[in-house]
């Protein structure tokens, strides 16, 4: 069983952020109330190559919080954790606080 996955080319390994189902005071939240499809970048590939063979670097870095498309990505399970592989151009943006 693999313990570490290093994406190839312009792929990005994402761990989805699961919003809390309950507030600090114990109020249960409906499933749709705080659904923002986001994830944390765990690992990135070196980047794609252009026609001349030069590497085009990936636009995000490890640790970034990104906005994900509703559909897409390749599901990968490593141990007990579930991750998703996306192409760099499929990510919709980065989220900042």
C-alpha positions in Angstrom: 0.0 0.0 0.0 1.4 3.4 -1.0 1.9 5.9 1.8 2.7 8.9 -0.3 1.4 10.1 -3.7 3.3 12.6 -5.8 1.2 13.9 -8.7 2.6 14.0 -12.2 2.6 16.9 -14.7 0.1 19.6 -13.7 -1.9 17.4 -11.3 -2.8 18.6 -7.8 -3.6 16.3 -4.9 -6.5 17.8 -2.8 -8.0 16.8 0.5 -11.6 18.1 0.7 -12.6 20.3 3.6 -15.7 18.9 5.3 -17.8 21.7 6.9 -18.9 21.1 10.5 -22.4 19.6 10.9 -23.0 21.3 14.3 -22.2 24.7 15.7 -20.2 25.2 18.9 -23.5 25.7 20.8 -24.8 22.3 19.5 -27.2 23.5 16.8 -27.4 21.0 13.9 -26.8 22.7 10.6 -28.6 21.6 7.4 -26.4 19.9 4.8 -26.7 22.7 2.2 -26.3 25.7 4.6 -22.5 26.0 4.5 -21.6 23.9 1.5 -18.6 25.5 -0.1 -16.8 23.0 -2.3 -13.2 23.7 -1.1 -10.1 21.7 -0.3 -6.5 21.9 0.9 -3.6 21.3 -1.5 -1.6 18.4 -0.2 0.9 17.9 -3.0 1.5 19.2 -6.5 3.2 17.9 -9.6 6.1 19.7 -11.4 3.9 21.2 -14.1 3.0 20.7 -17.7 5.3 21.2 -20.7 4.7 23.7 -23.5 5.6 23.0 -27.2 9.2 24.0 -26.7 9.6 21.5 -23.8 9.7 24.2 -21.1 7.9 23.5 -17.8 4.8 25.6 -17.0 4.7 25.6 -13.2 1.5 24.8 -11.3 -0.3 28.0 -10.1 -1.0 26.8 -6.5 1.3 25.7 -3.7 1.1 23.1 -1.0 -1.1 24.3 1.9 -3.3 26.6 -0.2 -7.1 26.4 0.2 -8.7 26.2 -3.2 -12.3 26.3 -4.6 -13.2 23.1 -6.4 -15.6 22.5 -9.3 -18.8 20.7 -8.3 -17.9 17.7 -10.4 -14.6 16.2 -11.6 -11.4 15.0 -10.1 -10.2 11.5 -9.6 -10.9 9.9 -6.2 -7.8 8.4 -4.5 -7.9 6.5 -1.2 -4.6 6.3 0.7 -4.9 4.4 3.9 -8.0 5.7 5.7 -8.0 9.2 4.0 -9.7 10.1 0.8 -8.1 12.5 -1.6 -8.9 13.9 -5.1 -6.6 14.5 -8.1 -7.4 17.6 -10.2 -5.6 19.3 -13.0 -4.3 22.7 -12.2 -6.6 24.4 -14.8 -9.7 22.7 -13.3 -9.3 24.5 -10.0 -11.6 27.6 -9.8 -9.5 29.8 -7.5 -7.8 30.1 -4.1 -9.5 31.1 -0.9 -8.0 33.6 1.5 -9.1 34.7 5.0 
